[in-house]
Amino acid sequence: MSPNRLFGSRLSPFVEKVARALFLKAIDYELVELRSPRDFGRWNPQTGKIPVLEIDGERIYDSTFILRRLEQLRPEPPLFSSDPSRAAAERLLEDWADESLYWLTMALRWAEPNRAATTEQLAGTFPAWLRPLLRATLPRKIGGMARVQGMGRLPYQTLVVEYGKRLDDLVFVLGESPYLHGERPGAADLAVYGQLRTGRSGPTPELTDLISHRPALVDLERRIEAETGA
């Protein structure tokens, strides 16, 4: 058993981002999945969010801070360019994926056409005895976050159109490069991949359709999977 532990579910785009960074860095770890809603607070008493990485006895919170710490612990292969201007662009895109694309994805996952499927997907990751309670509480507790943030108040069709536009932005940034900022996968690629993977995980078929109609992004996903474990 590895002494390193990653706490969370890979349905989370942020846990997925960290899991693939660990693979890229060739760092062994054990995935500790959620068994109770109380796990959030037990694992991360500071913010109550996942992922949490325990590595070499140190516990680190938040996917962005985790990737920065991994870069310190194992610099190769790098997650950020050695060129300051390119590294700045990578950090900006990573943050955009984590904050902007994430909330757009969340709003669509919890929009009326997808709410029931999203609830079932998340409830299904917990023990059977907990699922009836979660079916009743998840739409309000988690789905409500998108409404509080604001994105969840937009009309469903507006969200679909905006998601497509954001995918077009990614295609433009990618251009002819194999990855978003160069010849190797970096933090920005992993952050974007995590969001796209959540988007096509099942409850939002419209997002799967939007992504699949952009071959450049499909190819990007395949390259990232080839480098970080299919």
C-alpha positions as CSV (number, residue, x, y, z in Angstrom):
1,M,0.0,0.0,0.0
2,S,1.3,3.4,-1.0
3,P,2.0,5.9,1.9
4,N,0.6,8.6,-0.4
5,R,-3.2,9.0,-0.4
6,L,-5.5,11.0,-2.6
7,F,-8.9,11.7,-1.0
8,G,-11.9,12.2,-3.2
9,S,-13.9,10.9,-6.2
10,R,-12.6,11.0,-9.7
11,L,-16.0,12.2,-10.8
12,S,-14.6,15.5,-9.4
13,P,-12.7,17.4,-12.2
14,F,-10.2,18.5,-9.5
15,V,-9.5,15.1,-8.2
16,E,-9.1,13.9,-11.8
17,K,-6.7,16.7,-12.4
18,V,-4.5,15.7,-9.5
19,A,-4.7,12.0,-10.2
20,R,-3.3,12.5,-13.7
21,A,-0.6,14.8,-12.4
22,L,0.5,12.1,-10.0
23,F,0.6,9.6,-12.9
24,L,2.6,12.0,-15.0
25,K,5.1,12.5,-12.1
26,A,5.3,8.7,-11.6
27,I,4.2,9.1,-7.9
28,D,2.4,6.1,-6.5
29,Y,-0.7,6.8,-4.4
30,E,-3.9,5.1,-3.0
31,L,-7.2,6.6,-3.9
32,V,-9.5,7.0,-0.8
33,E,-13.0,7.4,-2.0
34,L,-15.9,9.1,-0.3
35,R,-18.1,6.9,2.0
36,S,-20.0,9.6,3.8
37,P,-20.8,13.3,3.3
38,R,-18.9,13.8,6.6
39,D,-15.7,12.7,4.9
40,F,-15.4,16.2,3.3
41,G,-15.0,17.8,6.7
42,R,-12.9,15.0,8.1
43,W,-10.4,15.1,5.3
44,N,-10.3,18.9,4.9
45,P,-11.4,20.7,8.0
46,Q,-10.2,23.9,6.5
47,T,-12.6,24.2,3.5
48,G,-14.5,20.9,3.4
49,K,-13.6,20.3,-0.2
50,I,-11.8,17.7,-2.3
51,P,-9.2,16.8,-3.4
52,V,-6.9,16.4,-0.5
53,L,-3.4,14.8,-1.1
54,E,-1.4,13.2,1.7
55,I,2.2,12.8,0.5
56,D,5.2,12.1,2.6
57,G,3.2,12.8,5.8
58,E,2.1,16.3,4.5
59,R,-1.6,17.0,3.8
60,I,-2.3,19.5,1.0
61,Y,-5.6,21.0,0.0
62,D,-6.9,22.4,-3.3
63,S,-5.9,21.0,-6.7
64,T,-3.9,24.2,-7.7
65,F,-1.8,24.1,-4.5
66,I,-1.4,20.4,-4.8
67,L,0.1,20.7,-8.3
68,R,2.4,23.5,-7.2
69,R,3.6,21.3,-4.4
70,L,4.1,18.3,-6.7
71,E,6.3,20.5,-8.9
72,Q,8.5,21.3,-5.9
73,L,8.7,17.7,-4.8
74,R,9.3,16.2,-8.2
75,P,10.3,18.8,-10.8
76,E,10.4,16.3,-13.7
77,P,8.5,16.2,-15.9
78,P,7.4,19.8,-15.4
79,L,3.8,21.0,-15.2
80,F,4.7,24.5,-16.0
81,S,7.1,26.0,-18.6
82,S,10.5,27.3,-17.6
83,D,9.7,30.4,-19.7
84,P,8.0,33.0,-17.4
85,S,5.6,34.3,-20.0
86,R,4.4,30.9,-21.0
87,A,4.2,29.7,-17.4
88,A,1.9,32.8,-16.7
89,A,-0.3,31.8,-19.6
90,E,-0.5,28.2,-18.3
91,R,-1.5,29.4,-14.8
92,L,-4.2,31.7,-16.2
93,L,-5.7,28.9,-18.3
94,E,-5.6,26.5,-15.4
95,D,-7.4,29.0,-13.2
96,W,-9.9,29.7,-16.0
97,A,-10.7,26.0,-16.3
98,D,-11.0,25.6,-12.5
99,E,-13.2,28.7,-12.0
100,S,-15.0,29.6,-15.2
101,L,-15.4,26.4,-17.2
102,Y,-16.2,24.5,-13.9
103,W,-19.2,26.6,-13.0
104,L,-20.5,26.4,-16.6
105,T,-20.3,22.7,-16.4
106,M,-21.9,22.6,-12.9
107,A,-24.8,24.8,-14.1
108,L,-25.5,22.4,-17.0
109,R,-25.1,19.3,-14.8
110,W,-27.7,20.7,-12.4
111,A,-30.0,22.3,-15.0
112,E,-33.5,20.8,-15.0
113,P,-33.0,18.4,-18.0
114,N,-29.9,16.8,-16.3
115,R,-30.6,17.2,-12.5
116,A,-32.0,13.7,-11.9
117,A,-29.2,12.0,-13.8
118,T,-26.6,14.0,-12.0
119,T,-28.2,13.2,-8.6
120,E,-28.2,9.5,-9.4
121,Q,-24.6,9.6,-10.6
122,L,-23.3,11.2,-7.4
123,A,-25.6,9.3,-5.0
124,G,-24.4,6.0,-6.7
125,T,-20.8,6.6,-5.4
126,F,-22.0,6.3,-1.8
127,P,-23.2,3.2,0.2
128,A,-26.7,2.1,-0.7
129,W,-28.2,3.0,2.7
130,L,-27.2,6.7,2.2
131,R,-28.6,7.1,-1.3
132,P,-32.3,7.9,-0.4
133,L,-31.0,10.8,1.8
134,L,-28.6,12.0,-0.8
135,R,-31.3,12.0,-3.6
136,A,-33.3,14.4,-1.4
137,T,-30.4,16.7,-0.4
138,L,-27.9,16.8,-3.3
139,P,-30.0,18.9,-5.7
140,R,-30.4,21.6,-3.0
141,K,-26.9,21.4,-1.4
142,I,-24.7,21.0,-4.4
143,G,-27.0,22.0,-7.3
144,G,-27.9,25.1,-5.4
145,M,-24.2,26.2,-5.5
146,A,-24.5,27.0,-9.2
147,R,-27.5,29.2,-8.6
148,V,-25.7,31.1,-5.8
149,Q,-22.7,31.5,-8.0
150,G,-25.0,32.9,-10.7
151,M,-24.3,30.7,-13.7
152,G,-27.1,28.4,-12.6
153,R,-29.7,31.1,-13.0
154,L,-29.1,31.4,-16.8
155,P,-31.5,29.7,-19.2
156,Y,-30.6,26.1,-20.2
157,Q,-30.1,26.9,-23.9
158,T,-27.9,29.9,-23.1
159,L,-25.7,27.6,-21.0
160,V,-25.4,25.1,-23.9
161,V,-24.5,27.9,-26.4
162,E,-21.9,29.4,-24.0
163,Y,-20.3,26.0,-23.4
164,G,-19.9,25.6,-27.1
165,K,-18.2,29.0,-27.4
166,R,-15.8,28.2,-24.6
167,L,-14.9,25.0,-26.4
168,D,-14.2,27.0,-29.5
169,D,-11.9,29.2,-27.4
170,L,-10.0,26.2,-26.4
171,V,-9.7,25.0,-30.0
172,F,-8.3,28.5,-30.9
173,V,-5.8,28.4,-28.0
174,L,-4.7,24.9,-29.0
175,G,-4.1,25.7,-32.6
176,E,-1.7,23.3,-34.2
177,S,0.1,22.4,-31.0
178,P,-0.3,19.0,-29.4
179,Y,-1.1,20.6,-26.1
180,L,-2.5,23.9,-24.9
181,H,0.8,25.5,-24.3
182,G,3.5,23.5,-25.9
183,E,4.8,20.1,-26.7
184,R,4.0,18.4,-23.4
185,P,1.0,18.1,-21.1
186,G,1.0,20.6,-18.3
187,A,-1.2,21.9,-15.5
188,A,-3.5,23.8,-17.9
189,D,-4.1,20.6,-20.0
190,L,-4.8,18.6,-16.9
191,A,-7.2,21.2,-15.5
192,V,-9.1,21.4,-18.9
193,Y,-9.1,17.7,-19.2
194,G,-10.7,17.3,-15.8
195,Q,-13.6,19.6,-16.7
196,L,-14.1,17.9,-20.1
197,R,-14.1,14.5,-18.5
198,T,-16.8,15.5,-16.0
199,G,-18.8,17.1,-18.8
200,R,-18.9,13.8,-20.7
201,S,-19.3,11.5,-17.7
202,G,-22.9,10.7,-18.5
203,P,-25.6,13.1,-17.1
204,T,-24.9,15.8,-19.7
205,P,-25.3,14.2,-23.1
206,E,-25.3,17.7,-24.7
207,L,-21.8,18.3,-23.5
208,T,-20.6,15.0,-24.8
209,D,-22.1,16.0,-28.2
210,L,-20.4,19.4,-28.1
211,I,-17.0,18.0,-27.3
212,S,-17.2,15.1,-29.8
213,H,-18.0,17.6,-32.6
214,R,-14.6,19.3,-32.0
215,P,-12.0,16.8,-33.2
216,A,-9.1,18.9,-31.9
217,L,-10.3,18.6,-28.4
218,V,-11.1,14.9,-28.7
219,D,-7.5,14.4,-29.9
220,L,-6.2,16.5,-27.1
221,E,-8.0,14.3,-24.6
222,R,-6.6,11.1,-26.2
223,R,-3.1,12.5,-26.0
224,I,-3.5,13.4,-22.3
225,E,-4.9,10.0,-21.6
226,A,-2.0,8.4,-23.4
227,E,0.5,10.4,-21.2
228,T,-1.3,10.1,-17.9
229,G,-3.0,6.7,-17.9
230,A,-6.1,5.8,-19.9
